Amino acid sequence: GVAVTIIVGQIGNVLGLDELPSQLIECLVALPEHLHLMHMPTLILSAASLAALFLLRAVRRTWPGPLIVMTIATLVSAQLDFSSMGIAVVGNLGNGLPHIKMPAFDPGLLRELVIPSLNLAVISIVSFMMTVRSFAEKNGYAIDVDQELRAQGYINIASGLSQGFAVSAATSRTAVNDATGGKTQMVSLIAAGLIALVLFFLTGFLGHIPLATLGVVLIYSSWSMFSIRQIFSFRKRNKSAFTLALFTLVAVLVVGLINGIGFAVLLGLVQFLRTVFRPTDQLLGVDEQGMIHSINNSNVDINQVDGLLMYRFNSPLTYFNVAYFKKRVLQVVNTAPKRPGWVAVDATVSFINNDMSVFSTLNELVTELKIKGVTLILAGRRTELTRWVSENKIKRNDDDLIIVPDLYFAIRLIQSKQQSRVKAIEEAMEQAAEGAEKPLTT
Protein backbone atom coordinates (compact mmCIF):
# COMPACT_ATOMS: atom_id res chain seq x y z
CA GLY A 1 0.00 0.00 0.00
CA VAL A 2 2.85 2.39 0.82
CA ALA A 3 4.53 1.48 -2.47
CA VAL A 4 1.40 2.22 -4.49
CA THR A 5 0.86 5.46 -2.59
CA ILE A 6 4.39 6.66 -3.38
CA ILE A 7 4.13 5.60 -7.03
CA VAL A 8 0.80 7.34 -7.61
CA GLY A 9 2.00 10.45 -5.79
CA GLN A 10 4.85 10.81 -8.30
CA ILE A 11 2.86 10.33 -11.52
CA GLY A 12 2.33 14.06 -11.88
CA ASN A 13 6.07 14.80 -11.58
CA VAL A 14 6.99 12.01 -14.01
CA LEU A 15 4.51 13.11 -16.68
CA GLY A 16 4.90 16.85 -16.15
CA LEU A 17 1.29 17.34 -15.03
CA ASP A 18 1.19 20.16 -12.50
CA GLU A 19 -2.52 20.00 -11.75
CA LEU A 20 -2.76 16.22 -11.21
CA PRO A 21 -3.95 15.37 -7.66
CA SER A 22 -1.54 13.34 -5.56
CA GLN A 23 -4.23 11.19 -3.87
CA LEU A 24 -4.73 7.78 -5.46
CA ILE A 25 -8.45 7.82 -6.29
CA GLU A 26 -8.49 11.45 -7.39
CA CYS A 27 -5.34 10.89 -9.44
CA LEU A 28 -6.72 7.82 -11.24
CA VAL A 29 -9.99 9.63 -11.99
CA ALA A 30 -8.30 12.78 -13.26
CA LEU A 31 -5.43 11.12 -15.14
CA PRO A 32 -7.31 10.27 -18.39
CA GLU A 33 -8.52 13.85 -18.70
CA HIS A 34 -4.98 15.26 -18.24
CA LEU A 35 -3.01 12.90 -20.47
CA HIS A 36 -3.20 15.29 -23.42
CA LEU A 37 -1.43 17.89 -21.24
CA MET A 38 1.68 15.78 -20.73
CA HIS A 39 4.92 17.72 -21.06
CA MET A 40 7.01 15.81 -23.59
CA PRO A 41 10.48 17.01 -22.45
CA THR A 42 9.58 15.95 -18.89
CA LEU A 43 8.33 12.57 -20.12
CA ILE A 44 11.54 12.04 -22.14
CA LEU A 45 13.66 12.90 -19.09
CA SER A 46 11.65 10.48 -16.94
CA ALA A 47 12.04 7.67 -19.50
CA ALA A 48 15.79 8.35 -19.78
CA SER A 49 16.20 8.35 -16.00
CA LEU A 50 14.31 5.05 -15.66
CA ALA A 51 16.32 3.46 -18.46
CA ALA A 52 19.56 4.60 -16.79
CA LEU A 53 18.48 3.04 -13.50
CA PHE A 54 17.78 -0.32 -15.12
CA LEU A 55 21.00 -0.16 -17.12
CA LEU A 56 23.12 0.52 -14.04
CA ARG A 57 21.34 -2.28 -12.19
CA ALA A 58 22.12 -4.71 -15.02
CA VAL A 59 25.73 -3.62 -15.53
CA ARG A 60 26.84 -2.71 -11.99
CA ARG A 61 24.31 -4.00 -9.50
CA THR A 62 26.40 -2.96 -6.48
CA TRP A 63 26.65 0.67 -7.57
CA PRO A 64 24.23 3.24 -6.01
CA GLY A 65 22.17 3.68 -9.17
CA PRO A 66 19.65 6.22 -7.83
CA LEU A 67 22.41 8.46 -6.48
CA ILE A 68 24.33 8.35 -9.76
CA VAL A 69 21.24 9.07 -11.87
CA MET A 70 20.17 11.94 -9.59
CA THR A 71 23.64 13.50 -9.71
CA ILE A 72 23.90 13.28 -13.50
CA ALA A 73 20.36 14.63 -13.99
CA THR A 74 21.07 17.57 -11.66
CA LEU A 75 24.32 18.42 -13.46
CA VAL A 76 22.58 18.32 -16.84
CA SER A 77 19.73 20.43 -15.44
CA ALA A 78 22.19 23.06 -14.21
CA GLN A 79 23.97 23.16 -17.58
CA LEU A 80 20.89 23.20 -19.83
CA ASP A 81 18.63 25.19 -17.49
CA PHE A 82 15.73 22.72 -17.41
CA SER A 83 13.44 25.26 -15.75
CA SER A 84 13.59 27.43 -18.88
CA MET A 85 12.50 24.39 -20.90
CA GLY A 86 9.39 23.92 -18.75
CA ILE A 87 10.80 20.96 -16.81
CA ALA A 88 9.97 21.39 -13.11
CA VAL A 89 12.91 21.54 -10.67
CA VAL A 90 13.12 21.67 -6.89
CA GLY A 91 13.85 25.39 -6.86
CA ASN A 92 15.37 27.69 -4.25
CA LEU A 93 16.05 26.01 -0.89
CA GLY A 94 17.61 28.96 0.91
CA ASN A 95 21.15 29.14 2.26
CA GLY A 96 22.82 27.93 5.45
CA LEU A 97 21.31 26.62 8.66
CA PRO A 98 17.96 27.94 9.93
CA HIS A 99 17.97 30.34 12.86
CA ILE A 100 16.58 28.64 15.95
CA LYS A 101 14.93 30.68 18.68
CA MET A 102 12.56 29.91 21.51
CA PRO A 103 9.14 31.31 20.54
CA ALA A 104 6.61 32.72 22.97
CA PHE A 105 4.28 29.94 24.11
CA ASP A 106 0.90 30.24 25.76
CA PRO A 107 0.55 27.49 28.42
CA GLY A 108 -3.20 27.51 27.81
CA LEU A 109 -2.55 25.91 24.44
CA LEU A 110 -1.50 22.69 26.20
CA ARG A 111 -5.18 21.78 26.71
CA GLU A 112 -5.84 22.03 22.98
CA LEU A 113 -2.64 20.21 22.04
CA VAL A 114 -3.04 17.13 24.28
CA ILE A 115 -5.48 15.17 22.12
CA PRO A 116 -3.90 16.10 18.73
CA SER A 117 -0.48 15.24 20.15
CA LEU A 118 -1.67 11.82 21.33
CA ASN A 119 -3.23 11.14 17.92
CA LEU A 120 -0.04 12.21 16.17
CA ALA A 121 2.05 10.02 18.49
CA VAL A 122 -0.10 6.93 17.86
CA ILE A 123 -0.13 7.43 14.09
CA SER A 124 3.61 8.15 14.03
CA ILE A 125 4.39 5.02 16.04
CA VAL A 126 2.20 2.81 13.87
CA SER A 127 3.58 4.26 10.63
CA PHE A 128 7.11 4.06 12.03
CA MET A 129 6.79 0.41 13.10
CA MET A 130 5.15 -0.54 9.81
CA THR A 131 8.12 0.85 7.88
CA VAL A 132 10.66 -0.73 10.23
CA ARG A 133 9.05 -4.16 10.11
CA SER A 134 8.47 -4.06 6.36
CA PHE A 135 12.14 -3.50 5.59
CA ALA A 136 13.28 -5.86 8.36
CA GLU A 137 11.16 -8.64 6.84
CA LYS A 138 12.33 -7.79 3.32
CA ASN A 139 16.03 -7.95 4.25
CA GLY A 140 15.81 -10.72 6.85
CA TYR A 141 17.08 -9.02 10.01
CA ALA A 142 15.66 -8.73 13.54
CA ILE A 143 14.60 -5.48 15.20
CA ASP A 144 14.42 -4.33 18.83
CA VAL A 145 11.09 -2.51 19.11
CA ASP A 146 11.99 -0.84 22.42
CA GLN A 147 15.25 0.49 21.00
CA GLU A 148 13.50 1.78 17.88
CA LEU A 149 10.87 3.61 19.95
CA ARG A 150 13.50 5.11 22.26
CA ALA A 151 15.35 6.44 19.24
CA GLN A 152 12.14 7.95 17.89
CA GLY A 153 11.41 9.56 21.26
CA TYR A 154 14.88 11.11 21.57
CA ILE A 155 14.83 12.54 18.04
CA ASN A 156 11.35 14.00 18.56
CA ILE A 157 12.55 15.78 21.70
CA ALA A 158 15.48 17.20 19.73
CA SER A 159 13.17 18.15 16.86
CA GLY A 160 10.75 19.89 19.21
CA LEU A 161 13.49 21.93 20.87
CA SER A 162 14.79 23.02 17.46
CA GLN A 163 11.35 23.89 15.99
CA GLY A 164 11.38 20.89 13.66
CA PHE A 165 8.59 18.66 12.42
CA ALA A 166 7.33 15.63 14.33
CA VAL A 167 9.63 12.80 13.27
CA SER A 168 8.66 9.33 12.12
CA ALA A 169 10.13 6.85 9.64
CA ALA A 170 10.23 8.31 6.13
CA THR A 171 9.13 5.42 3.96
CA SER A 172 10.32 6.98 0.70
CA ARG A 173 13.76 7.87 2.08
CA THR A 174 14.08 4.41 3.63
CA ALA A 175 13.19 2.85 0.29
CA VAL A 176 15.90 4.92 -1.42
CA ASN A 177 18.48 3.92 1.20
CA ASP A 178 17.52 0.28 0.80
CA ALA A 179 17.70 0.46 -2.99
CA THR A 180 21.20 1.99 -2.84
CA GLY A 181 22.47 -0.77 -0.55
CA GLY A 182 22.42 0.99 2.83
CA LYS A 183 22.39 -1.66 5.58
CA THR A 184 23.74 -0.11 8.81
CA GLN A 185 23.40 2.98 10.99
CA MET A 186 26.32 4.51 9.08
CA VAL A 187 23.75 5.42 6.41
CA SER A 188 22.12 7.91 8.79
CA LEU A 189 25.45 9.27 10.06
CA ILE A 190 26.80 9.83 6.56
CA ALA A 191 23.49 11.31 5.47
CA ALA A 192 23.52 13.74 8.42
CA GLY A 193 27.06 14.85 7.60
CA LEU A 194 26.26 15.30 3.91
CA ILE A 195 23.09 17.22 4.72
CA ALA A 196 25.14 19.61 6.85
CA LEU A 197 27.61 20.12 3.98
CA VAL A 198 24.76 20.65 1.54
CA LEU A 199 23.09 23.23 3.79
CA PHE A 200 26.31 25.24 3.86
CA PHE A 201 27.61 24.84 0.31
CA LEU A 202 25.22 23.06 -2.11
CA THR A 203 21.70 24.43 -1.65
CA GLY A 204 22.03 26.29 -4.94
CA PHE A 205 23.04 23.08 -6.72
CA LEU A 206 20.13 21.11 -5.24
CA GLY A 207 17.74 23.66 -6.61
CA HIS A 208 18.44 22.22 -10.09
CA ILE A 209 17.21 18.70 -9.20
CA PRO A 210 14.51 17.83 -11.79
CA LEU A 211 11.31 16.62 -10.15
CA ALA A 212 10.85 14.11 -12.97
CA THR A 213 14.08 12.28 -12.10
CA LEU A 214 13.29 12.53 -8.40
CA GLY A 215 9.88 10.95 -9.04
CA VAL A 216 11.40 8.16 -11.12
CA VAL A 217 13.92 7.37 -8.36
CA LEU A 218 11.12 7.21 -5.77
CA ILE A 219 9.02 4.95 -8.01
CA TYR A 220 12.01 2.72 -8.76
CA SER A 221 12.89 2.45 -5.06
CA SER A 222 9.28 1.83 -3.98
CA TRP A 223 8.76 -0.97 -6.47
CA SER A 224 10.94 -3.25 -4.31
CA MET A 225 8.26 -3.02 -1.60
CA PHE A 226 5.45 -4.05 -3.92
CA SER A 227 4.59 -7.72 -3.37
CA ILE A 228 1.01 -8.88 -3.95
CA ARG A 229 2.30 -12.47 -4.05
CA GLN A 230 3.43 -12.16 -0.44
CA ILE A 231 -0.05 -11.05 0.64
CA PHE A 232 -1.70 -14.00 -1.09
CA SER A 233 0.85 -16.38 0.44
CA PHE A 234 -0.92 -15.69 3.76
CA ARG A 235 -4.15 -17.13 2.36
CA LYS A 236 -3.16 -20.76 2.91
CA ARG A 237 -1.13 -20.22 6.07
CA ASN A 238 -3.34 -17.83 8.04
CA LYS A 239 -6.69 -16.56 6.77
CA SER A 240 -7.02 -13.87 9.44
CA ALA A 241 -3.57 -12.50 8.52
CA PHE A 242 -4.59 -12.56 4.84
CA THR A 243 -7.80 -10.68 5.63
CA LEU A 244 -5.94 -8.09 7.68
CA ALA A 245 -3.22 -7.62 5.04
CA LEU A 246 -5.74 -7.27 2.21
CA PHE A 247 -7.90 -4.89 4.25
CA THR A 248 -4.83 -2.77 5.09
CA LEU A 249 -3.87 -2.59 1.41
CA VAL A 250 -7.35 -1.48 0.35
CA ALA A 251 -7.69 0.95 3.26
CA VAL A 252 -4.35 2.63 2.53
CA LEU A 253 -5.24 2.97 -1.15
CA VAL A 254 -8.79 4.26 -0.57
CA VAL A 255 -8.56 6.56 2.46
CA GLY A 256 -4.84 7.35 2.50
CA LEU A 257 -1.80 6.09 4.35
CA ILE A 258 -2.42 7.50 7.83
CA ASN A 259 -6.18 6.80 7.96
CA GLY A 260 -5.66 3.41 6.34
CA ILE A 261 -3.17 2.44 9.02
CA GLY A 262 -5.66 3.59 11.67
CA PHE A 263 -8.40 1.39 10.20
CA ALA A 264 -5.97 -1.53 9.99
CA VAL A 265 -5.08 -1.14 13.66
CA LEU A 266 -8.80 -1.17 14.54
CA LEU A 267 -9.37 -4.34 12.49
CA GLY A 268 -6.36 -5.99 14.12
CA LEU A 269 -7.81 -5.10 17.53
CA VAL A 270 -11.21 -6.54 16.52
CA GLN A 271 -9.52 -9.76 15.38
CA PHE A 272 -7.67 -9.96 18.68
CA LEU A 273 -10.86 -9.42 20.70
CA ARG A 274 -12.63 -12.03 18.61
CA THR A 275 -9.85 -14.50 19.40
CA VAL A 276 -10.15 -13.72 23.10
CA PHE A 277 -13.97 -13.81 23.14
CA ARG A 278 -14.36 -16.94 21.01
CA PRO A 279 -11.07 -18.84 21.08
CA THR A 280 -10.53 -22.30 19.69
CA ASP A 281 -10.73 -25.33 21.99
CA GLN A 282 -9.93 -29.04 21.82
CA LEU A 283 -10.78 -32.32 23.41
CA LEU A 284 -7.68 -34.25 24.41
CA GLY A 285 -6.85 -37.95 24.46
CA VAL A 286 -3.90 -40.31 24.74
CA ASP A 287 -2.00 -42.45 22.25
CA GLU A 288 -0.73 -46.01 22.75
CA GLN A 289 2.31 -44.70 24.69
CA GLY A 290 0.10 -42.67 27.03
CA MET A 291 1.09 -39.29 25.55
CA ILE A 292 -1.58 -36.57 25.48
CA HIS A 293 -2.63 -35.15 22.10
CA SER A 294 -5.58 -33.19 20.72
CA ILE A 295 -8.35 -35.24 19.17
CA ASN A 296 -8.97 -34.34 15.53
CA ASN A 297 -9.38 -35.94 12.12
CA SER A 298 -5.63 -36.24 11.56
CA ASN A 299 -4.99 -37.98 14.89
CA VAL A 300 -7.05 -41.13 14.40
CA ASP A 301 -5.04 -43.13 16.95
CA ILE A 302 -5.85 -40.77 19.85
CA ASN A 303 -8.51 -42.04 22.25
CA GLN A 304 -10.23 -40.56 25.28
CA VAL A 305 -9.50 -42.00 28.71
CA ASP A 306 -12.43 -44.09 29.89
CA GLY A 307 -14.61 -42.02 32.21
CA LEU A 308 -12.49 -38.87 31.77
CA LEU A 309 -13.06 -35.99 29.36
CA MET A 310 -10.00 -33.74 28.92
CA TYR A 311 -10.63 -30.22 27.60
CA ARG A 312 -8.39 -27.30 26.58
CA PHE A 313 -9.62 -23.70 26.17
CA ASN A 314 -7.04 -21.83 24.09
CA SER A 315 -7.22 -18.42 25.75
CA PRO A 316 -6.74 -16.87 29.18
CA LEU A 317 -10.06 -16.65 31.00
CA THR A 318 -11.40 -13.14 31.54
CA TYR A 319 -14.70 -11.46 32.26
CA PHE A 320 -15.34 -11.32 28.50
CA ASN A 321 -15.04 -15.03 27.66
CA VAL A 322 -15.66 -16.98 30.86
CA ALA A 323 -19.38 -17.38 30.03
CA TYR A 324 -18.39 -18.89 26.68
CA PHE A 325 -15.95 -21.19 28.49
CA LYS A 326 -18.71 -22.43 30.79
CA LYS A 327 -21.04 -22.93 27.82
CA ARG A 328 -18.44 -24.96 25.89
CA VAL A 329 -17.61 -27.23 28.85
CA LEU A 330 -21.29 -28.04 29.37
CA GLN A 331 -21.71 -28.63 25.63
CA VAL A 332 -18.87 -31.15 25.39
CA VAL A 333 -20.25 -32.95 28.46
CA ASN A 334 -23.79 -33.08 27.10
CA THR A 335 -22.71 -34.21 23.62
CA ALA A 336 -20.28 -36.88 24.80
CA PRO A 337 -21.29 -40.40 23.58
CA LYS A 338 -21.00 -41.61 27.17
CA ARG A 339 -21.48 -39.35 30.18
CA PRO A 340 -18.02 -38.92 31.80
CA GLY A 341 -17.50 -39.06 35.53
CA TRP A 342 -14.79 -36.40 35.42
CA VAL A 343 -13.95 -33.38 33.26
CA ALA A 344 -10.29 -32.27 33.38
CA VAL A 345 -9.59 -28.72 32.17
CA ASP A 346 -6.05 -27.71 31.17
CA ALA A 347 -5.76 -24.85 33.67
CA THR A 348 -2.22 -23.89 32.66
CA VAL A 349 -3.56 -22.19 29.52
CA SER A 350 -6.74 -20.66 30.92
CA PHE A 351 -6.27 -19.67 34.55
CA ILE A 352 -3.51 -17.06 34.57
CA ASN A 353 -4.77 -14.54 37.15
CA ASN A 354 -7.17 -14.17 40.05
CA ASP A 355 -10.22 -12.74 38.28
CA MET A 356 -13.25 -12.63 40.59
CA SER A 357 -15.73 -12.94 37.70
CA VAL A 358 -13.90 -16.02 36.40
CA PHE A 359 -14.06 -17.83 39.74
CA SER A 360 -17.69 -16.81 40.26
CA THR A 361 -18.57 -18.47 36.94
CA LEU A 362 -16.33 -21.43 37.85
CA ASN A 363 -18.40 -21.93 41.00
CA GLU A 364 -21.55 -22.02 38.88
CA LEU A 365 -19.95 -24.55 36.54
CA VAL A 366 -18.95 -26.80 39.45
CA THR A 367 -22.54 -26.74 40.73
CA GLU A 368 -24.08 -27.55 37.33
CA LEU A 369 -21.61 -30.37 36.70
CA LYS A 370 -22.31 -31.82 40.15
CA ILE A 371 -26.02 -32.01 39.27
CA LYS A 372 -25.02 -34.06 36.21
CA GLY A 373 -22.87 -36.33 38.37
CA VAL A 374 -19.62 -34.98 36.91
CA THR A 375 -16.56 -33.86 38.91
CA LEU A 376 -14.48 -30.96 37.59
CA ILE A 377 -10.69 -31.30 37.65
CA LEU A 378 -8.39 -28.30 37.15
CA ALA A 379 -5.02 -29.56 35.90
CA GLY A 380 -2.06 -27.22 36.29
CA ARG A 381 -1.02 -24.23 38.45
CA ARG A 382 -2.03 -26.20 41.53
CA THR A 383 -0.53 -23.88 44.15
CA GLU A 384 -1.98 -20.70 42.67
CA LEU A 385 -5.36 -22.21 41.91
CA THR A 386 -5.70 -23.63 45.41
CA ARG A 387 -5.02 -20.18 46.86
CA TRP A 388 -7.31 -18.41 44.38
CA VAL A 389 -10.16 -20.85 45.02
CA SER A 390 -9.79 -20.27 48.75
CA GLU A 391 -9.65 -16.47 48.35
CA ASN A 392 -12.84 -16.52 46.26
CA LYS A 393 -14.57 -18.66 48.91
CA ILE A 394 -15.39 -21.56 46.61
CA LYS A 395 -16.35 -24.49 48.83
CA ARG A 396 -15.16 -27.77 47.42
CA ASN A 397 -14.56 -31.41 48.13
CA ASP A 398 -13.28 -34.29 46.05
CA ASP A 399 -16.75 -34.95 44.68
CA ASP A 400 -17.09 -31.39 43.33
CA LEU A 401 -13.71 -29.92 42.38
CA ILE A 402 -10.23 -31.42 42.30
CA ILE A 403 -7.02 -29.48 41.64
CA VAL A 404 -4.02 -31.48 40.39
CA PRO A 405 -0.54 -30.53 39.06
CA ASP A 406 -1.13 -31.55 35.43
CA LEU A 407 -3.23 -33.64 33.05
CA TYR A 408 -1.03 -36.73 33.43
CA PHE A 409 -1.60 -36.63 37.19
CA ALA A 410 -5.34 -36.32 36.49
CA ILE A 411 -5.22 -39.46 34.33
CA ARG A 412 -3.37 -41.44 37.01
CA LEU A 413 -5.78 -40.16 39.66
CA ILE A 414 -8.86 -41.24 37.71
CA GLN A 415 -7.38 -44.61 36.84
CA SER A 416 -6.50 -45.13 40.51
CA LYS A 417 -10.04 -44.21 41.57
CA GLN A 418 -11.47 -46.57 38.95
CA GLN A 419 -9.22 -49.42 40.11
CA SER A 420 -10.15 -48.77 43.73
CA ARG A 421 -13.81 -48.79 42.81
CA VAL A 422 -13.46 -52.05 40.86
CA LYS A 423 -11.53 -53.62 43.73
CA ALA A 424 -14.18 -52.53 46.22
CA ILE A 425 -16.91 -54.06 44.05
CA GLU A 426 -14.96 -57.31 43.72
CA GLU A 427 -14.44 -57.49 47.49
CA ALA A 428 -18.11 -56.86 48.11
CA MET A 429 -19.04 -59.61 45.66
CA GLU A 430 -16.61 -62.03 47.34
CA GLN A 431 -18.05 -61.25 50.76
CA ALA A 432 -21.54 -61.75 49.42
CA ALA A 433 -20.53 -65.10 47.91
CA GLU A 434 -18.91 -66.24 51.17
CA GLY A 435 -22.05 -65.31 53.09
CA ALA A 436 -24.19 -67.33 50.72
CA GLU A 437 -22.03 -70.46 51.23
CA LYS A 438 -22.27 -70.42 55.09
CA PRO A 439 -24.97 -72.74 56.59
CA LEU A 440 -27.92 -71.16 58.30
CA THR A 441 -27.77 -71.29 62.10
CA THR A 442 -30.49 -71.01 64.63
N, C-alpha and C positions, 0 to 999 in steps of 0.2 A: 504493500500500500504506500509506504514511504517512497519507494522507487518510482511508482507511477505518478505520485504527487509531484516529485521533483521533475520528472520528464515532461509532464503536461505544463508545469510552471515555466519551462524554458522554451516551449514551442514558439511563443511570440518572439523571443530574442533570436531563435534560429532562423525563422522565416522573415524577420524584419517587419513584423506586424506590431505596431505600437499600441493599437487600441484593443488587442486581443486580451480577454480576461485571463487571469492566472488560475482561477478555480477550475476544477476538472469539468464539472457539468456545464458551466457557463462557457468554458473554452471549447468543448466539443460541439455545443450548440452553435456558437458563433463562428467556428472555424470555416465551415463551408461558405459562409457569406463573405469572408475576408480573404479567401484564397487568391482572388484576382488582384488583391492589393499587395501581394508578396513583393519584397524588394529583391530584385535579382542579384545585385552585387552581394547582398547579405547572404542570400541562399548559396551562392557560389563559394563564399568564404566558409560557410558552415560545412558544405560538402567537402571542401578541401581540408578543413581541420579534421573532420571525421575520417577521411581517407588517410591522412597523416598518422592519426592515432592507431588505426588498424595496421598500417604499414610498419610503424615502429614496434608494435606488439609482435608482428610476424618476424621481423628481422632481428630485433634486440629486445627480447621479452623482459629482461631485467632492467632496462633503462626506464627512467621516469617519464613515460610518454606524455602525459598531460602537462607536466612542467615544461618539457621541451616545446611542445606545440604552442602553449600559452606564450612562452618567451619569444618564439619566432613570430607569432601573430602580432604581438605587441610591438616588436621592432619594425615589422612591415607597416603596421598602422601608423607608427610615428614618422616613418619615412614618406609614406604615400598620403598621409593625412586622411584617414578613412572617414573622419567626421564630415569633411567637405564633400565626400562621395555619397553621403546619406547613410553610411554604415554607423550604427549606434556604438558609442564607446562609453567607458565608465565615467569619464569626465573629471572635473576638478575635485580633488580630495582634501585640499588644504595643505598646510605645511607644518611640520614639527609636531610636538606633543601637545595635547589639549591642556588648557589651564584649569587646574582643579582648585576649587574653593568650597568652603562649607556654606551652603545656602541657609537662609533663614527658614526655620521649620516650625510650624504651628503644632504643638502637642495634641490639640484637639483633632487633628487629622488622623491620629492613631486609631480612633474608633471606626472611621470610614475605611481605613486601610487593612484592618484585621482580616475581614472575610475575603476581600480580593487577594490578599497576600497568601492566605491559606490555600485558596483555589490555585493560584499561580504555583505554589510550592508543590501541591499534589500533581498538577499537570506536568510540571518540570521534572519531577521525580519519575513519573510514569514514562514520559517521553525519553528521559535520560536512560532509564533502565532498559527500555525497549531497544534503543540504539546499541547500548553496551552488549546486551545479550545477543542481538542479531549478529553483530560482527564477531563476538566470541564463538558463537555456534558455527559461523561461516569458516572461521580460521582454526577452529579446534583447540581453543585454550580456555582455561578456567578463570573465573572472576571472583573477587572478594567484594560482595555487595556492600558490606559495612565500610570498607576502604574507599569504594567508589563514592558512596554518599558523603563520607567525611570530606573527601576532596571537593565535592560539589558545594558543601557547606562553607568550607574555607574560602573558595574562590568567589562565592556570592557575598561573603562578608567583605572581601577586598573590593569587589565590584561596587558594592553599596557605598563604601567609604570613598570611592573615587568617582562617584556619579556615573557608574556604568550601568549597562542593562543587566536584568536578571539572567543568570548563566545556566544553560543546560547543555546537553550534548548536541552539537551541530551535525545533523545527519549527513548533509551534503559535504561538509568539510571532512568528516570522518570517512565518507565514501571516497573522496579524492585521495586522502592519506593512504587508505587501503589499496586503492588502485595503483598508487606509485610505489608500493612496497614498504610503507612504514609499518613497523611491527613493535617498537618499544616506546618508552617514554621520551627517548631522545627526539622523537618527532616533534613533540610539543616544545621541548627546550630549544631546538634549532628554529622552529617556527617563531617562537617568542623573540629570539635574537634577531632573526631576519625581519620580523615586523618592526622592531625598534630601529633597525638600519633603514628600512623603507620609510618610516615616518620622518626620519631626519633628512634622507638624501634622495628618495626615489618616488615621492608622491606624484611628482610631475610625470614621471615615466609611466606609472600605473594608470594615470588618466587616459592613456592611449589603448588600454586593453579593450578589444572589441567584444561587445556583449554576445555576438554570435559564437565566437570561439569559446567564450566562458560557458555559454549554454550547452555547447557540444560536449565540453569536458565534463560538465555536471551530468549530462545524459549518459555519456560513456561510463562514467564512474558509478552511476546509480544502477546501470543495467546488471552489474554483478550481484545486486541484492534481489533481483527479480527472479523468483522461483515458484511458479505455480505448481510444478511437479512436487516440490517439497510439501506444499499444503495438502495435495491430494494423497501423499504418502501417509498422512495421518488417518486417512479414511478407514484403512484396514486395521491399523494398530490401535486407534483410540478415537471413537466417533465423537465424543464430547470435545476433544482437542481439535478435531477437524471442523466441527461446528463453530467453535470459538474462533479459530483461525480464519475461516471463511467469512464469518460475521465481521471480524475486525477489518478484513480487507475491504468488504463492501462499505462498512461504516466510514473508514478513512477516505474512500473514494467519493462517497456521497455527501457527507457532512463536514469533511475536512479532517486534517490530521489530529488536531487537539481534541475536537469534539468526538471524533471517531475513537480515539484512545479512551476517552471517558466512557463512551457506551460499551466498549470492549471490557473495561474494568468492571462495569456494572453487570454485564453478562457473566463474566468470570465469577463474580460474587454470587450471582443467582445459581450458577452451576455448583459452586461450593456448598451453598445452603441446601440445595436439593440433595446433594450427596450426604449431608449431615442429617437432614430430615428423613430421607428415605434411602438409607444405605443398603448395600447388598448384604445378604446373609447366607449361611450354609448349614446344612446338617452334616455331621461328622460321623465317621465310622472307622473301623480298623481293618488292616490287611491281614494276610496269613501270619506275618511276623509280629503282629500286635501294634504296628505303627499307625498313628492317627492320620487320616486324610479326609478331605472334603468328599462328599458323595455327589457325583455328577455323572453325566453320560459317558465321559471318557474314562472314569475310574469304575469299571464294571466289577472289579474284584474287591471293592470296599463294602463291608457289611456293617450294619448297626450291631451294637452289643445288646444281647437279649435283655429286655426289661429296661434299658437305658437309652434315652434320646439325648444326643450331644448336639448343642446348638451354638453357632458363632454369629454375633451381630457386629458387622464390620464398621463400627463407628463408636467413638466415645459417647456415653449416654449423657444427655443434657435435658433441660426442661422441654426443649423443642421436639425431641424424638423419643422420649421415654414411653409415651403413650403408644407410639408405633411399635416399639420394642415389645411391650406387653401384649399388644394385639398379635404380633407375629409368633410369639411363644405359644399363646393359646391356640393359634391356628395350626401350628405344626403338631401340637398335642392332639387336637381334635381330628386332624386328618391322618394321623398315623394309622397304619393297617391294624396295629394291635396297641391298645392303650398301655403306655409305659408306666412303670412304677416310679421312675426318677427322670428328671430333666436336668442335665448338666449344662450350664452356660459358661462359655469361655470368658471369665471375668477379666482376664488380663487385658483384653482389647477394649472392653466396654466400660468398666468401672475404674475411672482414672482420678476422680476427685469426689469429695464429700458434698454432693448436691442434695439438698433436702427434698426437692421435688422428685428426684430419681428414687430415693429410698422410700418416700411415701408411696409412689407407684409400685415399687418392689414389694412393699407390705401388702398391697392389694393383690398383686400377682400371687404371692405365697398363699393368701387366703383362698383365692379362686382355684389354684391348683390343688390345695388340700381338699376342697369339696369334691374334686374329681378323683381323689385318691392318689395324687401325684406329689412327690417330694421334690423340691427345687434344690439343686446343688450349684453353688458358685465356685468355680474352679479357677484358682489363681489369686494373687494378692491377698493371701489369707490373713496376714497380720493387720493390714490396713482395713480390709473388709470387716473383720471381727470388731475392730474399734469403731468403724463407721456405723455398723449395725447397732452397736451398743449406744453410741451417741444419739442415734435417731430413734432410740427406744422401740426397736423392733423385737418383740418377744418371739423366741424361737426355741424349738427342740428338734431332735433328730428326725421327727416325723414331718416337720414343716420345712425347715431350711438347714442345709448342711454347707459348711464352708471348708474347702479342701485346698491343698497347695496347687494342684494342677489336674488336668483331665486324666492323666494316667493314674493318679492316685484315686480319682473318682471311679475309674473302671475297676481297680483292685478292690475298692471299698464295696462296690455293688456286687461284684463276684463273691466277695467274702460273705456279705449278707445273704446272698442267694444260697451259698453252700451251707451256711449256718441254718438257714430256714429248711433246706432239704434234709440236713442231718437231724434237725429237731423233729421233722415229720417222720423220718425213718425210725427214730427212737420211740416216738409215740406209737407207731404201728407195731414195733416189736413188743412194747409193753402191753399193748392191747392183745397181741397174739398170745403172749405168755399168760395173761389173765384168762384167756379163753381156754387154755389147756389145763389149768388147775381144776381139781375136782371140787364140787360144791360141798361145803361143810355146814353142819347144823350149828 
